Amino acid sequence: MDFSESQIQRYARHILLRELGGEGQARLLDSKVLVVGAGGLGSPLLMYLAAAGVGTIGVVDVDVVDLSNLQRPIVHATDSGGRPKVESAGQTIAAINPDIRVIAHNERIHAGNALEMISGYDLVADGSDNFPTRFLVNDACYFARRPLVSAAILRFDGQVSTFKAHEDGDNPCYRCLFREPPPPGQIPSCAEAGVLGALCGTVGSLQATEVLKELLGIGDGLSGSLVIYDALGVTFRKIKVRRDPGCPLCGEAPSITDLSIHEEDSGRACQGG
């Protein structure tokens, strides 16, 4: 593609990278990424994807901005209180890079709309704050054959991985690592246990980096690995994750063949913490 003069200036540091160059930047501008959750993780993720020139960014979140959110989601400002998160995030993205097309999904992602929504994008990045949404997004990405870059945070810890079990090879899905959601109340949410706000920036930035690498096809991806970050101990661990032959979704004899297993959770909101 032919870059405008302003695009050449904006993306100059990308174009200088041998692994990326003009061809890679053009690929980013043609890419479509769906971000699930416009909260703590979604904020740095959305902002860096916009700055990087990912041409179309979908944002799905049904929540509104609350004062209690502002310790984490830097994509929202104080005067955004009461506004839909997708609207507030879209305004910030436009201010960062007006060339980006933002698609606001101010709705729940559920069993009835997940496949259609996800199929409109090249890749999905999940920054939701509840297990029903994480498992739904994983399963929908598998059926839609879309790569998923997933991240989670709690208190002072975070984790990031990439799942693309629809591809050949030893590529696990989220269920290969976590078979099913934990019983309600077993693991507290960020609202119950707290989270260090700046941790969202660290983990969300790692997630954004992995999204860009997947779109560009460069470097070593995180499919088959889980990165765990301990902010208090300042340690990173990279754990190998194998595909599970007994996985109910992507295993040799799957018991999950559609999204009907998620229908009872369809009333739950997708929130980004």
C-alpha positions in Angstrom: 0.0 0.0 0.0 1.0 3.6 -0.4 1.6 5.4 2.9 0.6 9.1 3.3 3.3 11.4 4.5 1.7 11.6 7.9 1.7 7.8 8.1 5.3 7.6 7.2 6.1 9.9 10.0 3.8 8.2 12.5 5.1 4.7 11.9 8.7 5.5 11.1 10.1 3.6 14.0 8.1 0.5 12.9 9.2 0.8 9.3 12.8 0.9 10.4 12.5 -2.5 12.0 13.9 -5.2 9.7 11.3 -7.7 11.0 8.5 -5.3 10.3 9.2 -2.7 7.7 6.7 -1.1 5.3 5.1 -4.5 4.5 4.5 -5.3 8.1 3.0 -1.9 8.8 0.7 -2.3 5.9 -0.4 -5.6 7.3 -1.2 -4.0 10.7 -3.2 -1.3 9.0 -5.2 -4.1 7.2 -5.7 -6.1 10.4 -8.9 -6.4 12.5 -8.6 -7.2 16.2 -11.5 -7.7 18.7 -10.7 -6.7 22.3 -13.0 -8.2 24.9 -13.1 -5.9 27.9 -12.3 -2.2 28.0 -11.0 -2.3 31.6 -7.7 -2.6 33.3 -6.1 -5.0 30.7 -8.1 -3.7 27.7 -6.9 -0.1 28.3 -3.2 -0.4 27.6 -4.0 -3.1 25.0 -6.4 -0.8 23.1 -4.1 2.2 23.3 -1.0 0.4 22.0 -2.9 -1.4 19.2 -4.2 2.0 18.1 -0.8 3.6 18.3 0.7 0.7 16.4 -1.7 1.2 13.5 -4.0 -1.8 13.8 -6.5 -0.6 11.3 -9.8 -1.9 12.8 -10.3 -2.4 16.5 -13.5 -3.9 17.9 -14.3 -3.2 21.6 -16.8 -5.3 23.4 -18.0 -4.3 26.9 -21.5 -3.6 28.3 -20.3 -1.8 31.4 -20.2 2.0 32.1 -17.3 3.9 33.5 -17.4 4.2 37.3 -15.1 6.1 39.6 -13.9 2.9 41.1 -12.6 1.9 37.6 -10.2 4.8 37.3 -7.4 3.3 39.4 -6.8 0.9 36.5 -8.3 1.6 33.1 -6.2 4.5 31.7 -8.2 4.5 28.5 -11.0 6.3 30.5 -10.9 9.8 32.0 -12.6 11.2 35.1 -15.2 13.1 33.1 -16.2 9.8 31.4 -18.1 8.7 34.5 -21.4 7.1 33.6 -20.6 6.8 29.9 -20.4 3.4 28.2 -16.9 2.0 28.3 -16.9 1.3 24.6 -17.8 4.9 23.9 -15.1 6.3 26.2 -12.5 4.0 24.9 -13.4 4.9 21.3 -12.9 8.6 22.0 -9.4 7.9 23.5 -8.4 5.7 20.5 -9.5 8.4 18.1 -7.4 11.0 19.9 -4.3 8.6 19.8 -4.8 7.7 16.1 -7.6 9.2 14.1 -7.0 6.7 11.2 -8.2 3.7 13.3 -11.7 2.4 12.7 -13.3 1.6 16.0 -16.3 -0.8 16.2 -18.1 -0.5 19.5 -19.9 -3.6 20.7 -21.9 -2.2 23.6 -23.4 -5.5 24.4 -22.8 -8.8 26.1 -20.8 -11.4 24.3 -22.7 -14.6 24.7 -23.4 -18.0 23.1 -25.9 -16.5 20.7 -23.6 -13.8 19.2 -20.0 -14.8 19.9 -19.3 -16.7 16.7 -20.7 -14.0 14.4 -18.9 -11.3 16.3 -15.5 -13.1 16.5 -15.6 -14.2 12.9 -15.5 -10.6 11.7 -11.9 -10.2 13.1 -8.5 -11.7 12.4 -7.6 -12.2 16.1 -9.2 -11.9 19.5 -7.6 -10.4 22.7 -9.4 -11.3 25.9 -9.0 -9.0 28.9 -12.3 -9.9 30.6 -12.5 -10.3 34.4 -14.7 -13.4 34.8 -14.4 -17.1 34.0 -17.6 -17.6 32.1 -16.5 -15.0 29.5 -13.0 -16.4 29.3 -14.2 -19.9 28.6 -16.8 -18.7 26.1 -14.3 -16.6 24.2 -11.9 -19.6 24.1 -14.5 -22.0 22.8 -15.8 -19.5 20.2 -12.3 -18.7 19.0 -11.7 -22.4 18.5 -14.9 -22.9 16.5 -14.3 -19.7 14.5 -10.7 -20.7 13.9 -9.3 -17.4 15.3 -6.2 -17.0 17.4 -6.8 -15.9 21.0 -4.3 -13.9 23.1 -5.5 -14.1 26.7 -4.4 -12.3 29.8 -5.5 -12.2 33.4 -4.6 -10.3 36.6 -5.3 -10.5 40.3 -3.7 -8.6 43.2 0.0 -8.5 42.2 0.1 -11.4 39.7 -0.6 -11.6 36.0 -0.5 -14.2 33.2 -0.5 -14.1 29.4 -0.8 -16.8 26.8 -1.8 -17.4 23.2 -4.3 -20.1 22.2 -4.8 -21.4 18.6 -5.7 -25.1 18.9 -7.5 -24.8 15.5 -4.1 -24.9 13.9 -2.0 -28.0 13.3 0.7 -29.0 15.8 1.0 -28.9 19.6 -1.2 -25.9 20.1 -3.3 -26.1 23.2 -6.5 -24.2 24.0 -7.5 -22.5 27.2 -9.3 -25.7 28.4 -6.1 -27.7 28.0 -4.7 -25.6 30.8 -7.9 -24.9 32.8 -10.4 -27.7 32.1 -13.5 -25.8 33.4 -14.5 -22.7 35.3 -13.9 -22.9 39.1 -16.9 -23.1 41.4 -18.5 -19.7 42.0 -16.8 -18.0 44.9 -13.7 -20.2 44.9 -11.4 -17.6 43.3 -12.1 -13.9 44.1 -12.5 -11.3 41.5 -10.4 -8.1 41.4 -13.4 -6.3 42.9 -13.2 -8.7 45.9 -9.4 -9.2 46.3 -8.0 -6.0 44.7 -5.4 -5.4 42.1 -2.4 -3.2 41.7 -3.3 -0.7 39.0 0.1 -0.5 37.4 0.1 -4.3 37.0 -2.6 -3.9 34.4 -0.2 -1.8 32.3 2.6 -4.4 32.5 0.4 -7.3 31.6 -1.7 -5.5 29.1 1.5 -4.3 27.3 2.8 -7.8 27.2 -0.6 -8.9 25.7 -0.4 -6.1 23.1 3.1 -7.2 22.1 1.9 -10.8 21.6 -1.1 -9.6 19.5 1.2 -7.6 17.2 3.6 -10.5 16.8 0.8 -12.8 15.9 -0.6 -10.4 13.3 2.9 -9.9 11.8 4.0 -13.5 12.1 7.3 -12.6 13.7 9.2 -13.9 16.7 8.4 -16.8 19.0 4.7 -16.7 20.0 3.2 -17.9 23.3 1.1 -20.8 21.9 2.2 -23.7 24.1 3.5 -21.4 26.8 2.1 -19.5 29.8 4.0 -16.5 31.1 3.4 -15.7 34.8 4.5 -12.4 36.3 4.9 -11.8 40.0 5.1 -8.0 40.5 6.1 -8.2 44.2 8.9 -10.6 43.5 9.8 -9.0 40.1 9.9 -12.5 38.5 8.7 -13.9 35.2 8.1 -17.6 34.7 7.5 -19.3 31.3 5.7 -22.6 31.7 5.3 -25.1 28.9 1.7 -26.0 28.2 0.9 -29.2 26.1 -2.2 -29.9 24.1 -4.4 -32.3 26.2 -5.6 -35.3 24.2 -8.5 -35.5 26.7 -9.5 -31.9 26.3 -13.3 -31.7 26.0 -13.0 -29.0 23.3 -9.9 -29.8 21.2 -9.0 -33.3 22.3 -9.3 -36.6 20.5 -12.9 -37.2 21.6 -14.4 -33.7 22.2 -17.6 -33.4 24.2 -18.0 -29.7 23.5 -19.1 -29.4 19.8 -20.9 -26.1 19.9 -21.5 -23.1 22.3 -24.7 -24.5 23.9 -22.7 -25.2 27.1 -22.6 -21.5 27.6 -26.3 -20.7 27.1 -27.0 -20.5 30.9 -24.3 -17.9 31.3 -25.6 -15.7 28.5 -27.0 -13.1 30.9 -23.7 -12.3 32.4 -22.0 -9.1 31.4 -18.6 -9.0 29.8 -16.6 -6.7 31.9 -13.0 -5.7 31.7 -12.3 -5.0 35.3 
